[in-house]
Structures are given as C-alpha cells and as structure tokens.
Amino acid sequence: MLIACVVGLCVLLFVGALVAPRLSRGPERAAHGAFGAGTRGASRAPGRFGRWLTKPFTKGNKAVGASASEGRSVRAKLPF
C-alpha cells in the first residue's frame, strides 16, 4: 500500500512540477513533512528494527524529491 501511495504521489508531483514549477514546491514540502513524520515515528523502534522500519519512508522521500525535481528540469527544457 505504501508503494502505491509513493508512486501515485511521485506521478502527481511530477505533473504538478511540469505544469506549475513554483507552485509544486508547497506540495513537495508537505510530502517531505509526512515522510519525515513517518521516519521519526518508525525510528523509535529499538535497535535494527528501527532502522529497518525507517527505510521505506526515507526511500519514498528521496523518490518524491527526485520526481518533483525532474518535472521542474523537464519544464525548463521545454521551448515555451
């Protein structure tokens, strides 16, 4: 379920960054905040289990940032 949400969010942010690059910063920050809250909550688990639980959130956070950044860079290369 988390994977589907991350993929959907990445597509949504990519399209948003492609259409309106400046306006896409707010939703991107909100997504980073949500993933950060998940990471902070999962990191409270003891030992290695805490590190294992944080991995999906950190990977999703990186993917969201990369997709929004890629949408803005594609927009910059467009002729209009």
PAZAPA-4460 file (N, C-alpha, C; in steps of 0.05 Angstrom, whole numbers, plus 32768, in hexadecimal, padded with zeros to 4 digits):
% residues 80
    n_x    n_y    n_z   ca_x   ca_y   ca_z    c_x    c_y    c_z   seq   type   mol
   8010   7FE8   8000   8000   8000   8000   8011   8019   8000     1      M     A
   8027   8019   8010   8038   8030   8011   8046   8034   7FF6     2      L     A
   804C   801F   7FE8   8059   8021   7FCE   8046   802F   7FBA     3      I     A
   802D   8027   7FBA   801A   8033   7FA8   8016   8050   7FAE     4      A     A
   8015   8057   7FC7   8013   8074   7FCF   802B   8084   7FC6     5      C     A
   8042   8079   7FC9   805B   8087   7FC1   805B   808B   7FA3     6      V     A
   8054   8076   7F94   8054   8078   7F77   8040   808D   7F6E     7      V     A
   8028   808C   7F79   8013   80A0   7F72   801C   80BC   7F79     8      G     A
   8028   80C0   7F90   8032   80DA   7F98   8048   80E4   7F86     9      L     A
   805A   80D2   7F7D   806F   80D9   7F6B   8064   80E3   7F50    10      C     A
   8051   80D4   7F46   8045   80DC   7F2C   8036   80F7   7F2F    11      V     A
   8028   80FA   7F45   8019   8113   7F49   802C   812B   7F4C    12      L     A
   8042   8127   7F5A   8055   813D   7F5D   8065   8142   7F43    13      L     A
   806A   812E   7F34   8078   8132   7F1A   8067   8142   7F08    14      F     A
   804D   813B   7F06   803B   814A   7EF4   8037   8166   7EFF    15      V     A
   8034   8169   7F19   8031   8184   7F24   8049   8195   7F20    16      G     A
   8061   818A   7F22   807A   8199   7F1D   807D   819F   7EFF    17      A     A
   8072   818E   7EEE   8073   8193   7ED1   8060   81AA   7ECA    18      L     A
   8049   81AC   7ED6   8035   81C0   7ED0   803C   81DA   7EDE    19      V     A
   8041   81D9   7EF7   8046   81F2   7F07   805E   81ED   7F1A    20      A     A
   8076   81F3   7F10   808E   81EC   7F20   808F   81FA   7F3C    21      P     A
   8087   8213   7F3D   8089   8221   7F57   8074   8218   7F6A    22      R     A
   805C   8212   7F60   8046   8209   7F71   804A   81ED   7F7B    23      L     A
   805C   81DE   7F6F   8060   81C2   7F77   8071   81BF   7F90    24      S     A
   807E   81D5   7F98   808F   81D4   7FB0   807F   81CF   7FCA    25      R     A
   8068   81DA   7FCC   8058   81D6   7FE4   804F   81B9   7FE8    26      G     A
   8043   81AD   7FD4   803D   8190   7FD7   8055   817E   7FDB    27      P     A
   806B   8186   7FCF   8084   8176   7FD4   808D   8178   7FF1    28      E     A
   808C   8190   7FFC   8093   8194   8018   8080   8185   802A    29      R     A
   8066   8185   8023   8053   8176   8033   8059   8158   8033    30      A     A
   8060   814E   801B   8067   8131   8019   8080   812B   8029    31      A     A
   8094   813D   8028   80AC   8139   8038   80A5   8139   8056    32      H     A
   8093   814A   805E   808B   814B   807A   807D   8132   8083    33      G     A
   806C   8127   8071   805E   810E   8078   8071   80F6   807A    34      A     A
   8084   80F5   8067   8097   80DF   8068   80AA   80E3   8080    35      F     A
   80B0   80FC   8087   80C1   8101   809E   80B3   80F8   80B8    36      G     A
   8099   80FD   80BA   808A   80F4   80D1   808A   80D6   80D3    37      A     A
   8087   80C8   80BD   8088   80AB   80BD   80A3   80A0   80C4    38      G     A
   80B8   80AE   80BB   80D3   80A6   80C2   80D9   80A9   80DF    39      T     A
   80D0   80C0   80EA   80D4   80C5   8107   80C5   80B1   8118    40      R     A
   80AD   80AA   8110   809E   8097   811F   80AA   807B   811E    41      G     A
   80B3   8073   8106   80BE   8058   8103   80D9   8056   8110    42      A     A
   80E8   806C   8112   8103   806A   811D   8103   8066   813B    43      S     A
   80EC   8068   8148   80EA   8064   8164   80EA   8047   816C    44      R     A
   80E7   8035   8158   80E8   8018   815E   8105   8011   8166    45      A     A
   8108   7FFD   8176   8123   7FF7   8181   8135   7FE9   816C    46      P     A
   814F   7FF1   816E   8164   7FE3   815F   8161   7FE4   8141    47      G     A
   8168   7FCD   8135   8167   7FCA   8118   814B   7FCD   810D    48      R     A
   8138   7FC4   811C   811C   7FC5   8114   8114   7FE2   810D    49      F     A
   811E   7FF5   811C   8118   8011   8117   8124   801B   80FD    50      G     A
   813D   8012   80F7   8149   8019   80DD   813A   800C   80C6    51      R     A
   8131   7FF4   80C9   8123   7FE6   80B4   8108   7FF3   80AF    52      W     A
   80FB   7FFC   80C4   80E1   8009   80C0   80E3   8025   80B3    53      L     A
   80F9   8032   80B6   80FC   804D   80AA   8102   804C   808D    54      T     A
   810C   8035   8083   8115   8034   8067   80FF   803B   8053    55      K     A
   80E7   8030   8055   80D3   8038   8041   80CD   8055   8040    56      P     A
   80CD   8062   8058   80C7   807E   8059   80DE   808F   804D    57      F     A
   80F7   8088   8052   810D   8097   8047   810F   8093   8028    58      T     A
   810A   807A   801F   810B   8075   8002   80F4   8084   7FF4    59      K     A
   80DD   8084   8000   80C6   8093   7FF5   80CB   80B0   7FF4    60      G     A
   80D8   80BB   8009   80DE   80D7   800A   80F2   80DF   7FF4    61      N     A
   8106   80CE   7FEF   8119   80D3   7FDA   810B   80D2   7FBE    62      K     A
   80F9   80BF   7FBB   80EB   80BC   7FA1   80D9   80D4   7F9C    63      A     A
   80CB   80DE   7FB0   80BA   80F5   7FAC   80CA   810D   7FA5    64      V     A
   80E0   8111   7FB2   80F1   8128   7FAB   80FD   8126   7F90    65      G     A
   8105   810E   7F88   8111   810B   7F6D   80FC   810F   7F57    66      A     A
   80E4   8105   7F5B   80D0   8108   7F46   80C7   8125   7F43    67      S     A
   80C4   8134   7F59   80BD   8150   7F56   80D4   8160   7F4A    68      A     A
   80EC   815A   7F51   8103   8167   7F45   8105   8161   7F27    69      S     A
   8100   8149   7F20   8101   8141   7F04   80EB   814F   7EF4    70      E     A
   80D3   8152   7EFF   80BE   8161   7EF2   80C5   817E   7EED    71      G     A
   80D3   818A   7F01   80DB   81A6   7EFD   80F1   81A8   7EE8    72      R     A
   8103   8195   7EE7   8119   8196   7ED3   810F   8191   7EB7    73      S     A
   80FB   817F   7EB4   80EF   817B   7E9A   80E0   8194   7E91    74      V     A
   80D3   81A1   7EA3   80C5   81BA   7E9D   80D8   81CF   7E93    75      R     A
   80F0   81D0   7E9F   8103   81E4   7E98   810E   81DF   7E7C    76      A     A
   810D   81C6   7E73   8118   81C0   7E58   8103   81C3   7E42    77      K     A
   80EA   81C6   7E49   80D5   81CA   7E35   80D8   81E5   7E27    78      L     A
   80D0   81E6   7E0E   80D4   81FF   7DFF   80C1   8216   7E06    79      P     A
   80AD   8212   7E16   809B   8228   7E1D   809E   8231   7E39    80      F     A
***
